[in-house]
Amino acid sequence: MIVDITDSWAPTPENIKALPGPVRSYIYDIESSMEFAGIAELMRESFRLRQENVALRRECERLAGLSRLV
């Protein structure tokens, strides 16, 4: 089975549920292990910060483009 995952794919609950069973099980196993080790919250925060970083970079690029027009 081939799974088409684009660069814009994010690990949302809907996207995880759409993955093939063995991949889903693997992810759930990793998540369970991370919860036990207390790492899951750090991973969630890291993912949130990465998304925020991308948004801030886009905004900086947009503002830089506007300043060139002035």
Secondary structure, 3 states (H helix, E strand, C coil): CCCCCCCCCCCCHHHHHHCCHHHHHHHHHHHHHHHHHCCHHHHHHHHHHHHHHHHHHHHHHHHHHHHHHC
